Amino acid sequence: MGLPAWRTLERMTDHHTSANDTTNAATAAQVAALCRLGAAGRVLMAAEMRDDALRIAVAGERRRHSHLTEAEARLAVLHRIWGPDLARRVTSAR
């Protein structure tokens, strides 16, 4: 079993896990903010970031291939993320 969530977040303040351009004080402030969110808030934030990343990927696919519809671009992104076999199984099950 892993560390409790607060210990995992606490470890982010370790210099070795911090970004090179982020001060220890900034990292500590980020960790404190994440702790205040609580587990549910962090899950919600992760889900929102995933949705944003998917939207950006679909927009990029449509920019590269302007003939694709929104649905086709989304499917192309899912094929790239999941691999063709899983994407085909998931989309054919709908």
C-alpha positions as CSV (number, residue, x, y, z in Angstrom):
1,M,0.0,0.0,0.0
2,G,1.3,3.5,-0.9
3,L,1.7,6.6,1.2
4,P,-1.4,8.4,2.5
5,A,-2.3,11.2,0.0
6,W,-1.1,14.0,2.3
7,R,2.3,12.3,2.6
8,T,2.5,11.9,-1.2
9,L,1.7,15.6,-1.6
10,E,4.2,16.5,1.1
11,R,6.9,14.7,-0.8
12,M,6.4,17.1,-3.7
13,T,8.2,19.7,-1.7
14,D,11.4,17.6,-1.9
15,H,13.9,19.5,-4.0
16,H,14.5,16.4,-6.2
17,T,10.8,16.3,-7.3
18,S,10.3,20.0,-7.9
19,A,10.6,21.6,-11.3
20,N,13.9,23.4,-11.8
21,D,12.2,26.7,-12.4
22,T,10.0,26.5,-9.3
23,T,11.1,27.7,-5.9
24,N,10.6,25.6,-2.8
25,A,8.2,28.3,-1.5
26,A,6.1,28.1,-4.7
27,T,6.1,24.3,-4.5
28,A,5.0,24.4,-0.9
29,A,2.2,26.8,-1.8
30,Q,1.0,24.5,-4.6
31,V,1.0,21.5,-2.3
32,A,-0.9,23.4,0.4
33,A,-3.5,24.4,-2.3
34,L,-3.8,20.8,-3.4
35,C,-4.2,19.7,0.2
36,R,-7.0,22.2,0.7
37,L,-8.9,20.8,-2.3
38,G,-9.2,17.4,-0.7
39,A,-9.4,14.1,-2.5
40,A,-12.6,14.9,-4.3
41,G,-11.4,18.3,-5.4
42,R,-8.2,16.8,-6.8
43,V,-10.1,14.1,-8.7
44,L,-12.4,16.8,-10.1
45,M,-9.4,18.8,-11.2
46,A,-7.7,15.8,-12.8
47,A,-11.0,15.0,-14.7
48,E,-11.2,18.6,-15.9
49,M,-7.6,18.5,-17.1
50,R,-8.2,15.3,-18.9
51,D,-11.3,16.8,-20.6
52,D,-9.2,19.9,-21.6
53,A,-6.4,17.8,-23.0
54,L,-8.9,15.8,-25.0
55,R,-10.5,19.0,-26.4
56,I,-7.1,20.3,-27.3
57,A,-6.1,17.0,-29.0
58,V,-9.4,16.9,-31.0
59,A,-8.9,20.6,-32.1
60,G,-5.4,19.7,-33.2
61,E,-6.6,16.7,-35.2
62,R,-9.2,18.9,-36.9
63,R,-6.6,21.5,-37.7
64,R,-4.3,18.9,-39.3
65,H,-7.1,17.2,-41.1
66,S,-9.8,19.8,-41.9
67,H,-12.1,17.3,-43.6
68,L,-12.8,15.4,-40.4
69,T,-16.0,16.0,-38.4
70,E,-15.8,16.5,-34.7
71,A,-16.8,12.9,-34.1
72,E,-14.2,11.6,-36.6
73,A,-11.5,13.7,-35.0
74,R,-12.4,12.5,-31.5
75,L,-12.3,8.9,-32.8
76,A,-8.8,9.5,-34.3
77,V,-7.6,10.8,-31.0
78,L,-9.0,7.9,-29.1
79,H,-7.4,5.5,-31.5
80,R,-4.1,7.2,-30.8
81,I,-4.5,7.2,-27.0
82,W,-6.0,3.7,-26.6
83,G,-4.6,2.0,-29.6
84,P,-6.7,0.8,-32.5
85,D,-7.8,-2.5,-31.0
86,L,-9.2,-1.1,-27.8
87,A,-10.7,2.0,-29.5
88,R,-12.5,-0.3,-32.0
89,R,-13.9,-2.5,-29.2
90,V,-15.1,0.5,-27.2
91,T,-16.6,2.4,-30.1
92,S,-18.3,-0.6,-31.6
93,A,-19.9,-1.5,-28.2
94,R,-21.9,1.8,-28.3
